[in-house]
Amino acid sequence: MGFNSETASEAGKMSKRGKSLSIDLRSDLKTLITHILQDIDYSSLSNTQKLKLLDIALKHTLPKLSIEKQITEEVPPREFQINIIGDNGEVLETHNNVLDDNFNFSNMAGGNSSKS
C-alpha cells in the first residue's frame, strides 16, 4: 500500500505524539515541583544523587528557559551622519540627522548640515 494523503491521515491518527499541556496545568506542575524541591534536604544527598538531580533538572528546564525568556528588541540607532565625499576623497559636507516621527528619507541630506 502506497503513502498518500489518506494513509498519511491514518498514520497521523495513530501517532504516539502527545498533546501539549494547558497553561493552567503547566503552572500547577511548576508550583508542585517548586514545593518538592524546597522540601529536599540537599545536604543529605550523595554527590551521585546531586549530579543526577542536576542532570534531570537541566534536561527539563534549559529548553523551556529559552522559550520563556522574554525577547527584548534592540533600539535601532536614532542618529546618523552622512558625509558627501569629493573626487579626491575629501569630505565636502557632513549632514547629521535624527530619526523621529517626522523623519523623511528624501530630506536626509538636507537636515542639520555642517561643512567640514
GUNULUM-137593 format. One record per residue: residue in one letter; x, y, z of N, C-alpha, C in turn; residue number from 0. Coordinates in nm, 3 decimals. Example, Ala and Ser with C-alpha at 12.3 -4.5 7.8 and 13.67 -1.06 7.14 Angstrom:
2
lumdren, n_c1, n_c2, n_c3, ca_c1, ca_c2, ca_c3, c_c1, c_c2, c_c3, pati
A, 1.319, -0.569, 0.780, 1.230, -0.450, 0.780, 1.320, -0.330, 0.780, 0;
S, 1.285, -0.225, 0.708, 1.367, -0.106, 0.714, 1.290, 0.003, 0.787, 1;
***
This chain:
116
lumdren, n_c1, n_c2, n_c3, ca_c1, ca_c2, ca_c3, c_c1, c_c2, c_c3, pati
M, 0.084, -0.118, 0.000, 0.000, 0.000, 0.000, 0.089, 0.124, 0.000, 0;
G, 0.062, 0.218, -0.090, 0.142, 0.338, -0.104, 0.112, 0.442, 0.002, 1;
F, 0.195, 0.542, 0.006, 0.178, 0.651, 0.102, 0.113, 0.766, 0.028, 2;
N, -0.008, 0.801, 0.068, -0.081, 0.912, 0.007, -0.150, 0.991, 0.117, 3;
S, -0.235, 1.085, 0.080, -0.299, 1.169, 0.181, -0.390, 1.088, 0.275, 4;
E, -0.454, 0.985, 0.223, -0.540, 0.903, 0.309, -0.459, 0.821, 0.409, 5;
T, -0.354, 0.756, 0.360, -0.272, 0.675, 0.452, -0.195, 0.765, 0.549, 6;
A, -0.158, 0.885, 0.503, -0.090, 0.979, 0.592, -0.183, 1.023, 0.704, 7;
S, -0.309, 1.046, 0.670, -0.407, 1.086, 0.770, -0.426, 0.976, 0.874, 8;
E, -0.434, 0.853, 0.830, -0.448, 0.739, 0.922, -0.325, 0.725, 1.010, 9;
A, -0.207, 0.741, 0.951, -0.083, 0.731, 1.028, -0.078, 0.840, 1.134, 10;
G, -0.125, 0.960, 1.098, -0.126, 1.070, 1.194, -0.218, 1.044, 1.311, 11;
K, -0.330, 0.976, 1.285, -0.425, 0.944, 1.392, -0.365, 0.844, 1.490, 12;
M, -0.279, 0.755, 1.440, -0.218, 0.653, 1.525, -0.090, 0.701, 1.590, 13;
S, -0.049, 0.824, 1.561, 0.077, 0.878, 1.612, 0.079, 0.876, 1.764, 14;
K, 0.195, 0.850, 1.820, 0.211, 0.843, 1.966, 0.252, 0.977, 2.025, 15;
R, 0.261, 1.079, 1.941, 0.299, 1.210, 1.993, 0.188, 1.262, 2.084, 16;
G, 0.229, 1.319, 2.196, 0.131, 1.369, 2.293, 0.085, 1.510, 2.259, 17;
K, -0.021, 1.549, 2.323, -0.072, 1.684, 2.309, 0.000, 1.772, 2.411, 18;
S, 0.010, 1.900, 2.382, 0.077, 1.989, 2.477, -0.012, 2.013, 2.598, 19;
L, 0.051, 2.042, 2.709, -0.021, 2.065, 2.834, -0.081, 2.205, 2.834, 20;
S, -0.194, 2.220, 2.899, -0.257, 2.352, 2.909, -0.172, 2.441, 2.999, 21;
I, -0.190, 2.570, 2.985, -0.113, 2.666, 3.064, -0.141, 2.649, 3.212, 22;
D, -0.267, 2.623, 3.248, -0.301, 2.605, 3.389, -0.231, 2.482, 3.447, 23;
L, -0.230, 2.373, 3.371, -0.166, 2.251, 3.418, -0.015, 2.271, 3.432, 24;
R, 0.045, 2.342, 3.336, 0.188, 2.371, 3.345, 0.218, 2.453, 3.471, 25;
S, 0.134, 2.550, 3.499, 0.154, 2.634, 3.616, 0.143, 2.551, 3.744, 26;
D, 0.042, 2.464, 3.749, 0.025, 2.377, 3.867, 0.144, 2.283, 3.884, 27;
L, 0.194, 2.227, 3.776, 0.310, 2.138, 3.783, 0.434, 2.214, 3.829, 28;
K, 0.449, 2.336, 3.779, 0.565, 2.417, 3.819, 0.560, 2.445, 3.969, 29;
T, 0.440, 2.477, 4.021, 0.423, 2.501, 4.165, 0.455, 2.375, 4.246, 30;
L, 0.404, 2.261, 4.200, 0.429, 2.134, 4.269, 0.578, 2.102, 4.272, 31;
I, 0.643, 2.118, 4.160, 0.788, 2.091, 4.152, 0.865, 2.184, 4.245, 32;
T, 0.825, 2.310, 4.249, 0.892, 2.406, 4.338, 0.880, 2.363, 4.484, 33;
H, 0.760, 2.320, 4.525, 0.741, 2.274, 4.664, 0.824, 2.150, 4.694, 34;
I, 0.828, 2.057, 4.601, 0.907, 1.934, 4.622, 1.055, 1.968, 4.635, 35;
L, 1.104, 2.056, 4.547, 1.246, 2.092, 4.551, 1.281, 2.167, 4.679, 36;
Q, 1.187, 2.245, 4.732, 1.213, 2.317, 4.857, 1.216, 2.222, 4.977, 37;
D, 1.148, 2.109, 4.967, 1.144, 2.013, 5.078, 1.263, 1.918, 5.081, 38;
I, 1.341, 1.912, 4.975, 1.454, 1.819, 4.970, 1.567, 1.869, 5.059, 39;
D, 1.622, 1.778, 5.138, 1.738, 1.809, 5.221, 1.863, 1.778, 5.138, 40;
Y, 1.914, 1.880, 5.073, 2.026, 1.859, 4.980, 2.153, 1.814, 5.050, 41;
S, 2.170, 1.853, 5.175, 2.292, 1.814, 5.246, 2.297, 1.663, 5.272, 42;
S, 2.181, 1.596, 5.271, 2.179, 1.452, 5.295, 2.202, 1.371, 5.166, 43;
L, 2.205, 1.439, 5.051, 2.225, 1.367, 4.923, 2.372, 1.340, 4.901, 44;
S, 2.399, 1.226, 4.837, 2.537, 1.194, 4.799, 2.571, 1.277, 4.675, 45;
N, 2.699, 1.281, 4.641, 2.740, 1.354, 4.521, 2.675, 1.296, 4.396, 46;
T, 2.662, 1.165, 4.390, 2.598, 1.099, 4.275, 2.452, 1.141, 4.264, 47;
Q, 2.383, 1.147, 4.377, 2.242, 1.188, 4.376, 2.228, 1.335, 4.336, 48;
K, 2.320, 1.418, 4.384, 2.317, 1.560, 4.348, 2.338, 1.578, 4.197, 49;
L, 2.435, 1.504, 4.142, 2.460, 1.513, 3.998, 2.341, 1.464, 3.917, 50;
K, 2.278, 1.356, 3.961, 2.160, 1.304, 3.893, 2.046, 1.405, 3.897, 51;
L, 2.025, 1.466, 4.012, 1.921, 1.568, 4.026, 1.950, 1.687, 3.934, 52;
L, 2.075, 1.729, 3.929, 2.114, 1.839, 3.841, 2.092, 1.802, 3.695, 53;
D, 2.129, 1.680, 3.657, 2.110, 1.632, 3.520, 1.963, 1.636, 3.480, 54;
I, 1.878, 1.585, 3.565, 1.734, 1.582, 3.536, 1.679, 1.724, 3.529, 55;
A, 1.719, 1.808, 3.624, 1.667, 1.945, 3.627, 1.707, 2.022, 3.501, 56;
L, 1.832, 2.006, 3.460, 1.879, 2.078, 3.341, 1.809, 2.031, 3.214, 57;
K, 1.785, 1.901, 3.203, 1.717, 1.850, 3.085, 1.577, 1.905, 3.071, 58;
H, 1.513, 1.932, 3.182, 1.374, 1.977, 3.178, 1.359, 2.128, 3.181, 59;
T, 1.463, 2.199, 3.222, 1.448, 2.344, 3.233, 1.516, 2.423, 3.123, 60;
L, 1.630, 2.378, 3.074, 1.701, 2.458, 2.975, 1.620, 2.485, 2.849, 61;
P, 1.557, 2.387, 2.785, 1.480, 2.420, 2.665, 1.364, 2.515, 2.696, 62;
K, 1.301, 2.499, 2.811, 1.189, 2.586, 2.846, 1.235, 2.728, 2.875, 63;
L, 1.354, 2.742, 2.932, 1.404, 2.876, 2.960, 1.422, 2.955, 2.831, 64;
S, 1.468, 2.888, 2.726, 1.487, 2.959, 2.600, 1.353, 3.003, 2.542, 65;
I, 1.246, 2.928, 2.569, 1.114, 2.966, 2.520, 1.054, 3.074, 2.608, 66;
E, 1.073, 3.063, 2.741, 1.012, 3.156, 2.834, 1.086, 3.289, 2.842, 67;
K, 1.211, 3.291, 2.800, 1.291, 3.413, 2.809, 1.224, 3.523, 2.729, 68;
Q, 1.209, 3.637, 2.792, 1.147, 3.749, 2.723, 1.245, 3.804, 2.621, 69;
I, 1.196, 3.826, 2.502, 1.279, 3.879, 2.396, 1.275, 4.030, 2.403, 70;
T, 1.392, 4.090, 2.412, 1.399, 4.236, 2.415, 1.455, 4.282, 2.282, 71;
E, 1.386, 4.375, 2.223, 1.431, 4.427, 2.095, 1.534, 4.536, 2.119, 72;
E, 1.638, 4.532, 2.038, 1.737, 4.637, 2.048, 1.679, 4.763, 1.986, 73;
V, 1.711, 4.875, 2.046, 1.664, 5.001, 1.993, 1.758, 5.041, 1.879, 74;
P, 1.703, 5.062, 1.760, 1.789, 5.099, 1.648, 1.848, 5.239, 1.670, 75;
P, 1.958, 5.267, 1.607, 2.019, 5.400, 1.623, 1.921, 5.508, 1.577, 76;
R, 1.916, 5.616, 1.651, 1.825, 5.726, 1.617, 1.901, 5.838, 1.544, 77;
E, 2.031, 5.843, 1.560, 2.111, 5.948, 1.496, 2.207, 5.885, 1.397, 78;
F, 2.227, 5.953, 1.285, 2.325, 5.906, 1.189, 2.385, 6.025, 1.116, 79;
Q, 2.497, 6.001, 1.049, 2.571, 6.107, 0.983, 2.595, 6.067, 0.838, 80;
I, 2.576, 6.164, 0.748, 2.603, 6.141, 0.606, 2.715, 6.235, 0.565, 81;
N, 2.820, 6.178, 0.504, 2.931, 6.257, 0.454, 2.926, 6.258, 0.301, 82;
I, 2.937, 6.376, 0.242, 2.947, 6.390, 0.097, 3.097, 6.397, 0.066, 83;
I, 3.144, 6.299, -0.014, 3.286, 6.285, -0.043, 3.315, 6.334, -0.186, 84;
G, 3.421, 6.412, -0.201, 3.461, 6.462, -0.332, 3.544, 6.360, -0.408, 85;
D, 3.581, 6.395, -0.530, 3.660, 6.305, -0.617, 3.793, 6.266, -0.555, 86;
N, 3.851, 6.356, -0.478, 3.983, 6.328, -0.420, 3.974, 6.260, -0.283, 87;
G, 3.852, 6.221, -0.239, 3.834, 6.152, -0.111, 3.814, 6.246, 0.005, 88;
E, 3.813, 6.376, -0.022, 3.795, 6.475, 0.084, 3.647, 6.488, 0.119, 89;
V, 3.618, 6.504, 0.248, 3.479, 6.522, 0.294, 3.439, 6.665, 0.262, 90;
L, 3.340, 6.680, 0.172, 3.293, 6.812, 0.132, 3.184, 6.864, 0.225, 91;
E, 3.091, 6.777, 0.265, 2.982, 6.816, 0.353, 2.954, 6.704, 0.452, 92;
T, 2.906, 6.743, 0.569, 2.862, 6.647, 0.670, 2.721, 6.685, 0.712, 93;
H, 2.631, 6.587, 0.708, 2.492, 6.609, 0.748, 2.460, 6.517, 0.865, 94;
N, 2.419, 6.574, 0.976, 2.378, 6.497, 1.093, 2.226, 6.490, 1.094, 95;
N, 2.172, 6.370, 1.106, 2.027, 6.350, 1.102, 1.981, 6.271, 1.224, 96;
V, 1.858, 6.296, 1.263, 1.796, 6.226, 1.375, 1.667, 6.164, 1.324, 97;
L, 1.649, 6.035, 1.351, 1.525, 5.969, 1.314, 1.419, 6.002, 1.419, 98;
D, 1.310, 6.059, 1.374, 1.198, 6.084, 1.464, 1.069, 6.053, 1.389, 99;
D, 0.956, 6.083, 1.448, 0.828, 6.051, 1.385, 0.806, 6.125, 1.254, 100;
N, 0.870, 6.241, 1.238, 0.851, 6.322, 1.118, 0.963, 6.301, 1.016, 101;
F, 1.049, 6.204, 1.039, 1.164, 6.184, 0.951, 1.119, 6.139, 0.813, 102;
N, 1.184, 6.195, 0.710, 1.154, 6.162, 0.571, 1.286, 6.135, 0.501, 103;
F, 1.300, 6.018, 0.437, 1.426, 5.983, 0.373, 1.465, 6.080, 0.261, 104;
S, 1.368, 6.141, 0.197, 1.401, 6.233, 0.088, 1.469, 6.359, 0.141, 105;
N, 1.458, 6.386, 0.270, 1.521, 6.504, 0.329, 1.650, 6.470, 0.402, 106;
M, 1.705, 6.351, 0.382, 1.823, 6.307, 0.458, 1.938, 6.403, 0.448, 107;
A, 1.976, 6.446, 0.329, 2.094, 6.529, 0.314, 2.064, 6.677, 0.335, 108;
G, 1.941, 6.710, 0.364, 1.905, 6.850, 0.381, 1.886, 6.891, 0.524, 109;
G, 1.918, 6.804, 0.618, 1.895, 6.832, 0.760, 2.001, 6.926, 0.815, 110;
N, 2.036, 6.903, 0.940, 2.138, 6.987, 1.006, 2.272, 6.961, 0.941, 111;
S, 2.317, 7.051, 0.857, 2.446, 7.027, 0.790, 2.552, 7.116, 0.851, 112;
S, 2.671, 7.064, 0.849, 2.785, 7.141, 0.894, 2.900, 7.110, 0.801, 113;
K, 2.953, 7.212, 0.738, 3.063, 7.188, 0.644, 3.189, 7.161, 0.724, 114;
S, 3.266, 7.064, 0.675, 3.389, 7.033, 0.747, 3.507, 7.100, 0.683, 115;
***
